[in-house]
Amino acid sequence: MSDEYRIAETDQFSKKLESKKFNHIRKKLYEYVYPILKREPIFSPNTKKLKGELENIFRYRLGNFRLFYSIEEETKTLIFLDISERKDSYR
C-alpha cells in the first residue's frame, strides 16, 4: 500500500481552476505542487495550518495565490477546497 495521499477537488475548486485567471498556475499545480503534497501535506514547504475557526484547513503558498485544502487522515485524502489570489484569500 502506498504512503501517498489521494487528491480530491471540490466542484468550486475545479471550476475556479478552469478559468483563464489560473491558466499559468494549472500546469505547475499538477506537475509540481500535487506531487509534493501527496508525499507530505502537513510539513511541506510553503504550507501553513490556519488558525481559529479554520484550524482544520491548510494553505499552500503559490506565488501570489493561495491554495486551501483539508486532510482526511482515515482515507489518506487531500481535499482541495479553494484557490484565490492572496489579496482576496483572507477576507
MOPAC internal coordinates of N, CA, C and O (Angstrom, degrees):
PM7 1SCF
backbone

  N    0.0000 0     0.00 0     0.00 0    0    0    0
  C    1.4560 1     0.00 0     0.00 0    1    0    0
  C    1.5263 1   109.93 1     0.00 0    2    1    0
  O    1.2310 1   120.71 1   -41.50 1    3    2    1
  N    1.2865 1   116.26 1   138.50 1    3    2    1
  C    1.4571 1   122.60 1  -176.83 1    5    3    2
  C    1.5307 1   110.93 1   -77.23 1    6    5    3
  O    1.2310 1   120.77 1   -33.29 1    7    6    5
  N    1.3182 1   116.14 1   146.71 1    7    6    5
  C    1.4564 1   121.15 1   175.95 1    9    7    6
  C    1.5204 1   111.64 1   -87.58 1   10    9    7
  O    1.2310 1   120.18 1   175.67 1   11   10    9
  N    1.3244 1   117.26 1    -4.33 1   11   10    9
  C    1.4533 1   120.46 1  -178.33 1   13   11   10
  C    1.5246 1   111.28 1   -76.53 1   14   13   11
  O    1.2310 1   121.63 1   -30.35 1   15   14   13
  N    1.3107 1   114.48 1   149.65 1   15   14   13
  C    1.4608 1   121.31 1   176.36 1   17   15   14
  C    1.5217 1   109.18 1   -83.49 1   18   17   15
  O    1.2310 1   121.24 1   -26.98 1   19   18   17
  N    1.3188 1   115.23 1   153.02 1   19   18   17
  C    1.4579 1   120.99 1   174.08 1   21   19   18
  C    1.5209 1   108.26 1   -89.98 1   22   21   19
  O    1.2310 1   120.90 1   -21.10 1   23   22   21
  N    1.3288 1   115.88 1   158.90 1   23   22   21
  C    1.4587 1   122.03 1  -179.22 1   25   23   22
  C    1.5220 1   109.70 1  -109.79 1   26   25   23
  O    1.2310 1   120.83 1   -45.86 1   27   26   25
  N    1.3236 1   116.02 1   134.14 1   27   26   25
  C    1.4652 1   122.50 1   172.41 1   29   27   26
  C    1.5250 1   107.24 1  -133.04 1   30   29   27
  O    1.2310 1   120.77 1   -37.99 1   31   30   29
  N    1.3120 1   116.14 1   142.01 1   31   30   29
  C    1.4630 1   121.04 1  -179.60 1   33   31   30
  C    1.5225 1   109.36 1  -120.83 1   34   33   31
  O    1.2310 1   120.72 1   -42.93 1   35   34   33
  N    1.3247 1   116.23 1   137.07 1   35   34   33
  C    1.4646 1   119.43 1   174.88 1   37   35   34
  C    1.5274 1   108.36 1   -73.47 1   38   37   35
  O    1.2310 1   120.46 1   -18.78 1   39   38   37
  N    1.3098 1   116.73 1   161.22 1   39   38   37
  C    1.4667 1   120.92 1   178.01 1   41   39   38
  C    1.5264 1   110.97 1   -60.81 1   42   41   39
  O    1.2310 1   120.54 1   139.79 1   43   42   41
  N    1.3305 1   116.57 1   -40.21 1   43   42   41
  C    1.4644 1   120.94 1   179.00 1   45   43   42
  C    1.5235 1   110.53 1   -60.42 1   46   45   43
  O    1.2310 1   120.37 1   135.35 1   47   46   45
  N    1.3088 1   116.89 1   -44.65 1   47   46   45
  C    1.4593 1   121.93 1  -179.86 1   49   47   46
  C    1.5348 1   110.18 1   -63.31 1   50   49   47
  O    1.2310 1   120.07 1   132.58 1   51   50   49
  N    1.3169 1   117.47 1   -47.42 1   51   50   49
  C    1.4629 1   121.98 1  -178.57 1   53   51   50
  C    1.5192 1   111.90 1   -61.32 1   54   53   51
  O    1.2310 1   120.53 1   137.23 1   55   54   53
  N    1.3278 1   116.59 1   -42.77 1   55   54   53
  C    1.4629 1   120.26 1   179.50 1   57   55   54
  C    1.5221 1   111.60 1   -65.23 1   58   57   55
  O    1.2310 1   120.30 1   137.58 1   59   58   57
  N    1.3135 1   117.02 1   -42.42 1   59   58   57
  C    1.4610 1   120.27 1   178.15 1   61   59   58
  C    1.5229 1   111.15 1   -62.37 1   62   61   59
  O    1.2310 1   120.77 1   137.29 1   63   62   61
  N    1.3073 1   116.13 1   -42.71 1   63   62   61
  C    1.4587 1   121.59 1  -177.35 1   65   63   62
  C    1.5183 1   111.64 1   -64.49 1   66   65   63
  O    1.2310 1   119.64 1   152.45 1   67   66   65
  N    1.3163 1   118.28 1   -27.55 1   67   66   65
  C    1.4644 1   122.37 1   179.32 1   69   67   66
  C    1.5200 1   112.91 1   -75.58 1   70   69   67
  O    1.2310 1   119.60 1   162.78 1   71   70   69
  N    1.3248 1   118.38 1   -17.22 1   71   70   69
  C    1.4625 1   120.55 1  -177.43 1   73   71   70
  C    1.5251 1   111.12 1   -70.49 1   74   73   71
  O    1.2310 1   121.01 1   -22.54 1   75   74   73
  N    1.3162 1   115.67 1   157.46 1   75   74   73
  C    1.4693 1   121.92 1  -177.92 1   77   75   74
  C    1.5282 1   112.05 1   -60.94 1   78   77   75
  O    1.2310 1   120.73 1   150.62 1   79   78   77
  N    1.3047 1   116.20 1   -29.38 1   79   78   77
  C    1.4629 1   121.49 1  -178.68 1   81   79   78
  C    1.5313 1   111.97 1   -57.43 1   82   81   79
  O    1.2310 1   120.51 1   151.01 1   83   82   81
  N    1.3361 1   116.63 1   -28.99 1   83   82   81
  C    1.4560 1   121.15 1  -175.44 1   85   83   82
  C    1.5281 1   113.55 1  -107.39 1   86   85   83
  O    1.2310 1   119.62 1  -167.21 1   87   86   85
  N    1.3350 1   118.33 1    12.79 1   87   86   85
  C    1.4673 1   121.57 1  -179.32 1   89   87   86
  C    1.5249 1   112.50 1   -54.70 1   90   89   87
  O    1.2310 1   120.16 1   133.78 1   91   90   89
  N    1.3132 1   117.29 1   -46.22 1   91   90   89
  C    1.4659 1   121.15 1  -175.96 1   93   91   90
  C    1.5311 1   112.70 1   -72.50 1   94   93   91
  O    1.2310 1   120.01 1   163.14 1   95   94   93
  N    1.3059 1   117.58 1   -16.86 1   95   94   93
  C    1.4631 1   121.38 1  -178.52 1   97   95   94
  C    1.5242 1   112.37 1   -93.81 1   98   97   95
  O    1.2310 1   120.36 1   150.69 1   99   98   97
  N    1.3111 1   116.91 1   -29.31 1   99   98   97
  C    1.4669 1   121.78 1  -172.44 1  101   99   98
  C    1.5266 1   112.74 1   -53.45 1  102  101   99
  O    1.2310 1   119.98 1   131.38 1  103  102  101
  N    1.3292 1   117.64 1   -48.62 1  103  102  101
  C    1.4639 1   121.18 1  -178.08 1  105  103  102
  C    1.5313 1   110.94 1   -64.35 1  106  105  103
  O    1.2310 1   120.44 1   135.81 1  107  106  105
  N    1.3293 1   116.76 1   -44.19 1  107  106  105
  C    1.4630 1   120.96 1   179.12 1  109  107  106
  C    1.5298 1   110.61 1   -62.43 1  110  109  107
  O    1.2310 1   121.03 1   142.13 1  111  110  109
  N    1.3021 1   115.63 1   -37.87 1  111  110  109
  C    1.4607 1   120.88 1   179.88 1  113  111  110
  C    1.5299 1   111.15 1   -62.38 1  114  113  111
  O    1.2310 1   120.72 1   130.01 1  115  114  113
  N    1.3296 1   116.22 1   -49.99 1  115  114  113
  C    1.4661 1   120.35 1  -177.12 1  117  115  114
  C    1.5227 1   113.13 1   -72.49 1  118  117  115
  O    1.2310 1   119.71 1   143.41 1  119  118  117
  N    1.3202 1   118.17 1   -36.59 1  119  118  117
  C    1.4664 1   120.47 1  -174.72 1  121  119  118
  C    1.5250 1   114.21 1   -91.53 1  122  121  119
  O    1.2310 1   119.87 1   155.47 1  123  122  121
  N    1.3207 1   117.85 1   -24.53 1  123  122  121
  C    1.4651 1   119.90 1  -174.86 1  125  123  122
  C    1.5351 1   112.47 1  -117.41 1  126  125  123
  O    1.2310 1   120.12 1   126.21 1  127  126  125
  N    1.3156 1   117.38 1   -53.79 1  127  126  125
  C    1.4626 1   121.27 1  -172.69 1  129  127  126
  C    1.5282 1   112.07 1   -71.67 1  130  129  127
  O    1.2310 1   119.52 1   130.75 1  131  130  129
  N    1.3261 1   118.52 1   -49.25 1  131  130  129
  C    1.4616 1   120.90 1  -178.75 1  133  131  130
  C    1.5328 1   112.12 1   -55.92 1  134  133  131
  O    1.2310 1   119.09 1   132.30 1  135  134  133
  N    1.3435 1   119.34 1   -47.70 1  135  134  133
  C    1.4742 1   118.20 1   179.07 1  137  135  134
  C    1.5342 1   113.54 1   -59.90 1  138  137  135
  O    1.2310 1   120.19 1   142.64 1  139  138  137
  N    1.3238 1   117.25 1   -37.36 1  139  138  137
  C    1.4678 1   120.89 1   178.27 1  141  139  138
  C    1.5250 1   109.84 1   -64.45 1  142  141  139
  O    1.2310 1   120.62 1   130.79 1  143  142  141
  N    1.3239 1   116.43 1   -49.21 1  143  142  141
  C    1.4604 1   120.29 1  -176.47 1  145  143  142
  C    1.5224 1   112.34 1   -70.61 1  146  145  143
  O    1.2310 1   119.60 1   151.22 1  147  146  145
  N    1.3126 1   118.37 1   -28.78 1  147  146  145
  C    1.4653 1   120.51 1   176.72 1  149  147  146
  C    1.5248 1   111.18 1   -63.41 1  150  149  147
  O    1.2310 1   120.50 1   144.55 1  151  150  149
  N    1.3224 1   116.64 1   -35.45 1  151  150  149
  C    1.4661 1   120.85 1  -179.98 1  153  151  150
  C    1.5213 1   112.18 1   -81.86 1  154  153  151
  O    1.2310 1   120.27 1   137.17 1  155  154  153
  N    1.3302 1   117.10 1   -42.83 1  155  154  153
  C    1.4613 1   121.37 1  -175.15 1  157  155  154
  C    1.5341 1   110.61 1  -144.81 1  158  157  155
  O    1.2310 1   119.81 1   -94.87 1  159  158  157
  N    1.3282 1   117.97 1    85.13 1  159  158  157
  C    1.4693 1   120.18 1  -174.84 1  161  159  158
  C    1.5216 1   115.71 1   -78.21 1  162  161  159
  O    1.2310 1   119.86 1   162.64 1  163  162  161
  N    1.3235 1   117.87 1   -17.36 1  163  162  161
  C    1.4615 1   119.50 1  -175.47 1  165  163  162
  C    1.5246 1   112.47 1   -97.83 1  166  165  163
  O    1.2310 1   120.03 1   135.85 1  167  166  165
  N    1.3200 1   117.55 1   -44.15 1  167  166  165
  C    1.4597 1   121.22 1  -174.58 1  169  167  166
  C    1.5222 1   113.13 1  -109.08 1  170  169  167
  O    1.2310 1   119.90 1  -154.40 1  171  170  169
  N    1.3080 1   117.80 1    25.60 1  171  170  169
  C    1.4656 1   120.19 1   179.28 1  173  171  170
  C    1.5279 1   109.68 1   -78.11 1  174  173  171
  O    1.2310 1   120.43 1   -18.91 1  175  174  173
  N    1.3352 1   116.78 1   161.09 1  175  174  173
  C    1.4614 1   119.11 1   178.52 1  177  175  174
  C    1.5336 1   110.51 1   -61.97 1  178  177  175
  O    1.2310 1   120.35 1   -32.72 1  179  178  177
  N    1.2992 1   116.94 1   147.28 1  179  178  177
  C    1.4646 1   123.69 1   178.04 1  181  179  178
  C    1.5274 1   114.16 1    70.04 1  182  181  179
  O    1.2310 1   119.84 1  -165.89 1  183  182  181
  N    1.3184 1   117.92 1    14.11 1  183  182  181
  C    1.4614 1   121.56 1  -178.92 1  185  183  182
  C    1.5206 1   110.18 1  -108.17 1  186  185  183
  O    1.2310 1   121.13 1   -42.75 1  187  186  185
  N    1.3348 1   115.45 1   137.25 1  187  186  185
  C    1.4569 1   121.25 1   174.51 1  189  187  186
  C    1.5164 1   108.63 1  -139.91 1  190  189  187
  O    1.2310 1   121.37 1   -32.99 1  191  190  189
  N    1.3082 1   114.99 1   147.01 1  191  190  189
  C    1.4582 1   120.95 1   175.02 1  193  191  190
  C    1.5258 1   107.35 1   -88.08 1  194  193  191
  O    1.2310 1   120.42 1   -45.53 1  195  194  193
  N    1.3262 1   116.79 1   134.47 1  195  194  193
  C    1.4567 1   120.28 1   179.17 1  197  195  194
  C    1.5246 1   110.05 1   -75.69 1  198  197  195
  O    1.2310 1   120.80 1   -15.50 1  199  198  197
  N    1.3220 1   116.07 1   164.50 1  199  198  197
  C    1.4615 1   121.41 1  -176.39 1  201  199  198
  C    1.5206 1   110.59 1  -116.77 1  202  201  199
  O    1.2310 1   121.31 1   -11.35 1  203  202  201
  N    1.3130 1   115.09 1   168.65 1  203  202  201
  C    1.4601 1   121.12 1   176.02 1  205  203  202
  C    1.5061 1   112.28 1    74.74 1  206  205  203
  O    1.2310 1   120.58 1    44.53 1  207  206  205
  N    1.3323 1   116.49 1  -135.47 1  207  206  205
  C    1.4644 1   122.30 1  -178.08 1  209  207  206
  C    1.5235 1   112.00 1   -62.59 1  210  209  207
  O    1.2310 1   120.17 1   154.88 1  211  210  209
  N    1.3088 1   117.27 1   -25.12 1  211  210  209
  C    1.4637 1   122.02 1  -175.77 1  213  211  210
  C    1.5250 1   112.55 1  -101.41 1  214  213  211
  O    1.2310 1   120.09 1  -150.88 1  215  214  213
  N    1.3077 1   117.44 1    29.12 1  215  214  213
  C    1.4664 1   120.76 1  -173.14 1  217  215  214
  C    1.5274 1   114.59 1   -65.97 1  218  217  215
  O    1.2310 1   119.66 1   165.83 1  219  218  217
  N    1.3212 1   118.25 1   -14.17 1  219  218  217
  C    1.4685 1   120.66 1   177.97 1  221  219  218
  C    1.5230 1   112.42 1   -94.90 1  222  221  219
  O    1.2310 1   120.59 1  -170.59 1  223  222  221
  N    1.3231 1   116.47 1     9.41 1  223  222  221
  C    1.4620 1   121.38 1  -178.25 1  225  223  222
  C    1.5245 1   109.17 1  -115.64 1  226  225  223
  O    1.2310 1   121.50 1   -38.19 1  227  226  225
  N    1.3207 1   114.74 1   141.81 1  227  226  225
  C    1.4609 1   121.99 1   177.37 1  229  227  226
  C    1.5168 1   108.81 1  -111.12 1  230  229  227
  O    1.2310 1   120.99 1   -23.47 1  231  230  229
  N    1.3256 1   115.71 1   156.53 1  231  230  229
  C    1.4487 1   119.73 1   173.75 1  233  231  230
  C    1.5156 1   108.73 1  -126.72 1  234  233  231
  O    1.2310 1   121.11 1   -35.82 1  235  234  233
  N    1.3184 1   115.49 1   144.18 1  235  234  233
  C    1.4511 1   122.91 1   177.27 1  237  235  234
  C    1.5123 1   106.83 1  -117.88 1  238  237  235
  O    1.2310 1   120.21 1   -53.91 1  239  238  237
  N    1.3432 1   117.20 1   126.09 1  239  238  237
  C    1.4628 1   121.88 1  -179.85 1  241  239  238
  C    1.5159 1   109.10 1   -83.65 1  242  241  239
  O    1.2310 1   121.14 1   -53.31 1  243  242  241
  N    1.3288 1   115.42 1   126.69 1  243  242  241
  C    1.4549 1   122.63 1  -179.29 1  245  243  242
  C    1.5214 1   107.35 1  -132.40 1  246  245  243
  O    1.2310 1   120.75 1   -99.94 1  247  246  245
  N    1.3440 1   116.18 1    80.06 1  247  246  245
  C    1.4603 1   120.32 1  -175.22 1  249  247  246
  C    1.5143 1   109.81 1    65.80 1  250  249  247
  O    1.2310 1   120.65 1    54.10 1  251  250  249
  N    1.3370 1   116.36 1  -125.90 1  251  250  249
  C    1.4639 1   121.17 1   178.51 1  253  251  250
  C    1.5222 1   112.47 1   -87.27 1  254  253  251
  O    1.2310 1   120.16 1  -174.31 1  255  254  253
  N    1.3149 1   117.30 1     5.69 1  255  254  253
  C    1.4504 1   121.54 1  -178.66 1  257  255  254
  C    1.5211 1   110.53 1  -110.79 1  258  257  255
  O    1.2310 1   121.27 1   -24.37 1  259  258  257
  N    1.3382 1   115.18 1   155.63 1  259  258  257
  C    1.4546 1   121.66 1   177.17 1  261  259  258
  C    1.5235 1   108.63 1  -125.04 1  262  261  259
  O    1.2310 1   121.55 1   -47.59 1  263  262  261
  N    1.3024 1   114.64 1   132.41 1  263  262  261
  C    1.4577 1   123.38 1   179.54 1  265  263  262
  C    1.5271 1   106.82 1  -107.59 1  266  265  263
  O    1.2310 1   119.96 1   -55.46 1  267  266  265
  N    1.3288 1   117.68 1   124.54 1  267  266  265
  C    1.4616 1   121.91 1  -177.46 1  269  267  266
  C    1.5186 1   109.92 1  -110.78 1  270  269  267
  O    1.2310 1   121.10 1   -45.79 1  271  270  269
  N    1.3351 1   115.50 1   134.21 1  271  270  269
  C    1.4586 1   119.96 1  -178.60 1  273  271  270
  C    1.5198 1   110.84 1  -149.68 1  274  273  271
  O    1.2310 1   121.63 1   -20.60 1  275  274  273
  N    1.3265 1   114.48 1   159.40 1  275  274  273
  C    1.4609 1   120.88 1   174.37 1  277  275  274
  C    1.5218 1   107.70 1  -121.32 1  278  277  275
  O    1.2310 1   121.21 1   -15.27 1  279  278  277
  N    1.3181 1   115.30 1   164.73 1  279  278  277
  C    1.4620 1   121.17 1  -176.55 1  281  279  278
  C    1.5215 1   109.30 1  -122.91 1  282  281  279
  O    1.2310 1   120.85 1   -50.03 1  283  282  281
  N    1.3248 1   115.97 1   129.97 1  283  282  281
  C    1.4640 1   121.39 1   172.00 1  285  283  282
  C    1.5171 1   106.89 1  -106.78 1  286  285  283
  O    1.2310 1   120.64 1   -78.33 1  287  286  285
  N    1.3133 1   116.38 1   101.67 1  287  286  285
  C    1.4668 1   121.62 1  -175.73 1  289  287  286
  C    1.5259 1   112.76 1   -65.43 1  290  289  287
  O    1.2310 1   120.30 1   144.47 1  291  290  289
  N    1.3468 1   117.03 1   -35.53 1  291  290  289
  C    1.4671 1   120.13 1  -177.26 1  293  291  290
  C    1.5263 1   111.76 1   -59.59 1  294  293  291
  O    1.2310 1   120.68 1   139.24 1  295  294  293
  N    1.3247 1   116.31 1   -40.76 1  295  294  293
  C    1.4668 1   121.14 1  -177.42 1  297  295  294
  C    1.5277 1   112.29 1  -103.83 1  298  297  295
  O    1.2310 1   120.90 1  -178.38 1  299  298  297
  N    1.3397 1   115.88 1     1.62 1  299  298  297
  C    1.4727 1   121.41 1  -177.53 1  301  299  298
  C    1.5255 1   110.58 1    51.25 1  302  301  299
  O    1.2310 1   121.47 1  -125.04 1  303  302  301
  N    1.3409 1   114.79 1    54.96 1  303  302  301
  C    1.4623 1   121.74 1  -177.96 1  305  303  302
  C    1.5134 1   110.50 1  -125.16 1  306  305  303
  O    1.2310 1   121.01 1   -44.09 1  307  306  305
  N    1.3323 1   115.68 1   135.91 1  307  306  305
  C    1.4601 1   122.69 1   171.57 1  309  307  306
  C    1.5187 1   107.16 1   -98.36 1  310  309  307
  O    1.2310 1   120.12 1   -52.66 1  311  310  309
  N    1.3083 1   117.38 1   127.34 1  311  310  309
  C    1.4552 1   121.26 1   179.25 1  313  311  310
  C    1.5227 1   107.87 1  -109.92 1  314  313  311
  O    1.2310 1   121.01 1   -68.79 1  315  314  313
  N    1.3158 1   115.68 1   111.21 1  315  314  313
  C    1.4609 1   120.79 1  -179.99 1  317  315  314
  C    1.5201 1   108.40 1   -83.01 1  318  317  315
  O    1.2310 1   121.19 1   -60.10 1  319  318  317
  N    1.3241 1   115.34 1   119.90 1  319  318  317
  C    1.4562 1   122.86 1  -171.28 1  321  319  318
  C    1.5173 1   113.52 1   -95.96 1  322  321  319
  O    1.2310 1   120.76 1   135.48 1  323  322  321
  N    1.3360 1   116.15 1   -44.52 1  323  322  321
  C    1.4627 1   119.06 1  -172.85 1  325  323  322
  C    1.5217 1   109.84 1  -160.70 1  326  325  323
  O    1.2310 1   121.23 1   -21.94 1  327  326  325
  N    1.3230 1   115.25 1   158.06 1  327  326  325
  C    1.4540 1   122.30 1   172.01 1  329  327  326
  C    1.5203 1   106.12 1  -140.46 1  330  329  327
  O    1.2310 1   120.63 1   -44.66 1  331  330  329
  N    1.3245 1   116.40 1   135.34 1  331  330  329
  C    1.4592 1   119.71 1  -179.85 1  333  331  330
  C    1.5170 1   109.89 1  -157.16 1  334  333  331
  O    1.2310 1   121.66 1   -13.42 1  335  334  333
  N    1.3333 1   114.43 1   166.58 1  335  334  333
  C    1.4598 1   119.28 1   176.87 1  337  335  334
  C    1.5234 1   108.58 1   -69.52 1  338  337  335
  O    1.2310 1   120.96 1   -29.64 1  339  338  337
  N    1.3080 1   115.77 1   150.36 1  339  338  337
  C    1.4536 1   120.67 1  -177.56 1  341  339  338
  C    1.5136 1   112.02 1   -55.02 1  342  341  339
  O    1.2310 1   120.48 1   137.21 1  343  342  341
  N    1.3354 1   116.68 1   -42.79 1  343  342  341
  C    1.4708 1   120.24 1  -176.84 1  345  343  342
  C    1.5281 1   112.61 1   -61.56 1  346  345  343
  O    1.2310 1   120.03 1   155.37 1  347  346  345
  N    1.3333 1   117.54 1   -24.63 1  347  346  345
  C    1.4624 1   121.74 1  -178.53 1  349  347  346
  C    1.5355 1   112.53 1  -104.15 1  350  349  347
  O    1.2310 1   119.95 1   171.54 1  351  350  349
  N    1.2983 1   117.71 1    -8.46 1  351  350  349
  C    1.4619 1   121.67 1  -170.48 1  353  351  350
  C    1.5170 1   115.38 1   -67.96 1  354  353  351
  O    1.2310 1   119.72 1   141.11 1  355  354  353
  N    1.2895 1   118.15 1   -38.89 1  355  354  353
  C    1.4612 1   120.31 1  -169.55 1  357  355  354
  C    1.5176 1   113.14 1  -105.53 1  358  357  355
  O    1.2310 1   119.97 1  -157.20 1  359  358  357
  N    1.3074 1   117.66 1    22.80 1  359  358  357
  C    1.4795 1   121.19 1   179.74 1  361  359  358
  C    1.4935 1   109.88 1   -95.82 1  362  361  359
  O    1.2310 1   120.10 1   180.00 1  363  362  361

